[in-house]
Amino acid sequence: MQTGCTPRKHEFNDQSHVNHVLVEIDKLYGLDDVSFAEQSQELKLVYNASRLCLDKSEVVLVKHYLDISHDWWAQSKEGYYKFIDGSVKNYDVC
Protein backbone atom coordinates (compact mmCIF):
# COMPACT_ATOMS: atom_id res chain seq x y z
CA MET A 1 0.00 0.00 0.00
CA GLN A 2 1.39 3.37 -0.94
CA THR A 3 0.48 6.62 0.64
CA GLY A 4 1.44 9.97 -0.83
CA CYS A 5 1.46 13.29 0.88
CA THR A 6 2.34 16.90 0.21
CA PRO A 7 1.69 18.68 3.51
CA ARG A 8 5.16 20.21 3.76
CA LYS A 9 5.73 23.80 2.83
CA HIS A 10 8.84 25.79 3.59
CA GLU A 11 10.66 28.67 2.00
CA PHE A 12 14.00 27.23 0.86
CA ASN A 13 16.65 29.82 0.11
CA ASP A 14 19.56 27.46 -0.40
CA GLN A 15 19.38 24.66 -3.00
CA SER A 16 22.16 22.72 -1.26
CA HIS A 17 19.99 22.64 1.88
CA VAL A 18 17.12 21.21 -0.17
CA ASN A 19 19.38 18.56 -1.69
CA HIS A 20 20.75 17.59 1.71
CA VAL A 21 17.25 17.16 3.16
CA LEU A 22 16.09 15.13 0.13
CA VAL A 23 19.10 12.79 0.37
CA GLU A 24 18.53 12.20 4.07
CA ILE A 25 14.79 11.59 3.71
CA ASP A 26 15.38 9.31 0.74
CA LYS A 27 17.36 6.96 3.02
CA LEU A 28 14.29 6.17 5.15
CA TYR A 29 13.19 2.54 4.92
CA GLY A 30 9.82 2.31 3.21
CA LEU A 31 10.11 5.55 1.25
CA ASP A 32 9.33 5.02 -2.43
CA ASP A 33 9.86 8.55 -3.73
CA VAL A 34 10.68 12.03 -2.49
CA SER A 35 10.63 15.19 -4.55
CA PHE A 36 10.59 18.93 -4.06
CA ALA A 37 8.53 21.34 -6.16
CA GLU A 38 10.50 24.56 -6.11
CA GLN A 39 7.73 26.82 -7.37
CA SER A 40 5.13 25.70 -4.82
CA GLN A 41 7.74 25.00 -2.10
CA GLU A 42 6.22 21.57 -1.43
CA LEU A 43 7.96 18.39 -0.43
CA LYS A 44 6.19 15.30 -1.76
CA LEU A 45 6.66 11.91 -0.13
CA VAL A 46 5.39 8.59 -1.45
CA TYR A 47 5.85 5.78 1.05
CA ASN A 48 4.77 2.32 2.04
CA ALA A 49 2.67 2.87 5.16
CA SER A 50 3.37 -0.65 6.41
CA ARG A 51 7.07 0.24 6.71
CA LEU A 52 7.18 3.99 7.31
CA CYS A 53 4.86 6.47 8.98
CA LEU A 54 4.61 10.19 8.53
CA ASP A 55 6.06 10.79 12.00
CA LYS A 56 9.43 9.31 10.99
CA SER A 57 9.78 11.75 8.10
CA GLU A 58 8.86 14.60 10.44
CA VAL A 59 11.87 13.75 12.61
CA VAL A 60 14.18 14.45 9.65
CA LEU A 61 12.39 17.69 8.82
CA VAL A 62 12.55 18.95 12.40
CA LYS A 63 16.25 18.08 12.50
CA HIS A 64 16.72 20.49 9.56
CA TYR A 65 14.50 23.17 11.11
CA LEU A 66 11.64 22.60 8.68
CA ASP A 67 8.03 22.64 9.74
CA ILE A 68 4.65 21.66 8.40
CA SER A 69 2.50 24.39 7.00
CA HIS A 70 -0.11 25.28 9.59
CA ASP A 71 -2.95 26.17 7.25
CA TRP A 72 -6.18 24.20 7.55
CA TRP A 73 -5.62 22.19 4.35
CA ALA A 74 -2.15 20.98 5.38
CA GLN A 75 -3.46 20.05 8.82
CA SER A 76 -6.38 18.14 7.29
CA LYS A 77 -4.08 16.18 4.98
CA GLU A 78 -1.67 15.44 7.80
CA GLY A 79 -4.48 14.11 9.98
CA TYR A 80 -5.75 11.94 7.15
CA TYR A 81 -2.32 10.44 6.42
CA LYS A 82 -1.68 9.75 10.10
CA PHE A 83 -5.07 8.01 10.28
CA ILE A 84 -4.18 5.84 7.27
CA ASP A 85 -0.74 5.07 8.74
CA GLY A 86 -2.38 3.95 11.98
CA SER A 87 -4.93 1.80 10.17
CA VAL A 88 -2.24 0.07 8.13
CA LYS A 89 -0.17 -0.61 11.26
CA ASN A 90 -3.18 -1.82 13.28
CA TYR A 91 -4.52 -4.19 10.63
CA ASP A 92 -1.26 -5.15 8.89
CA VAL A 93 -2.86 -4.68 5.46
CA CYS A 94 0.16 -5.74 3.41
C-alpha positions in Angstrom: 0.0 0.0 0.0 1.4 3.4 -0.9 0.5 6.6 0.6 1.4 10.0 -0.8 1.5 13.3 0.9 2.3 16.9 0.2 1.7 18.7 3.5 5.2 20.2 3.8 5.7 23.8 2.8 8.8 25.8 3.6 10.7 28.7 2.0 14.0 27.2 0.9 16.6 29.8 0.1 19.6 27.5 -0.4 19.4 24.7 -3.0 22.2 22.7 -1.3 20.0 22.6 1.9 17.1 21.2 -0.2 19.4 18.6 -1.7 20.8 17.6 1.7 17.2 17.2 3.2 16.1 15.1 0.1 19.1 12.8 0.4 18.5 12.2 4.1 14.8 11.6 3.7 15.4 9.3 0.7 17.4 7.0 3.0 14.3 6.2 5.2 13.2 2.5 4.9 9.8 2.3 3.2 10.1 5.5 1.2 9.3 5.0 -2.4 9.9 8.5 -3.7 10.7 12.0 -2.5 10.6 15.2 -4.6 10.6 18.9 -4.1 8.5 21.3 -6.2 10.5 24.6 -6.1 7.7 26.8 -7.4 5.1 25.7 -4.8 7.7 25.0 -2.1 6.2 21.6 -1.4 8.0 18.4 -0.4 6.2 15.3 -1.8 6.7 11.9 -0.1 5.4 8.6 -1.4 5.8 5.8 1.0 4.8 2.3 2.0 2.7 2.9 5.2 3.4 -0.7 6.4 7.1 0.2 6.7 7.2 4.0 7.3 4.9 6.5 9.0 4.6 10.2 8.5 6.1 10.8 12.0 9.4 9.3 11.0 9.8 11.7 8.1 8.9 14.6 10.4 11.9 13.8 12.6 14.2 14.4 9.7 12.4 17.7 8.8 12.5 18.9 12.4 16.2 18.1 12.5 16.7 20.5 9.6 14.5 23.2 11.1 11.6 22.6 8.7 8.0 22.6 9.7 4.7 21.7 8.4 2.5 24.4 7.0 -0.1 25.3 9.6 -3.0 26.2 7.3 -6.2 24.2 7.5 -5.6 22.2 4.4 -2.2 21.0 5.4 -3.5 20.0 8.8 -6.4 18.1 7.3 -4.1 16.2 5.0 -1.7 15.4 7.8 -4.5 14.1 10.0 -5.8 11.9 7.2 -2.3 10.4 6.4 -1.7 9.7 10.1 -5.1 8.0 10.3 -4.2 5.8 7.3 -0.7 5.1 8.7 -2.4 4.0 12.0 -4.9 1.8 10.2 -2.2 0.1 8.1 -0.2 -0.6 11.3 -3.2 -1.8 13.3 -4.5 -4.2 10.6 -1.3 -5.2 8.9 -2.9 -4.7 5.5 0.2 -5.7 3.4 
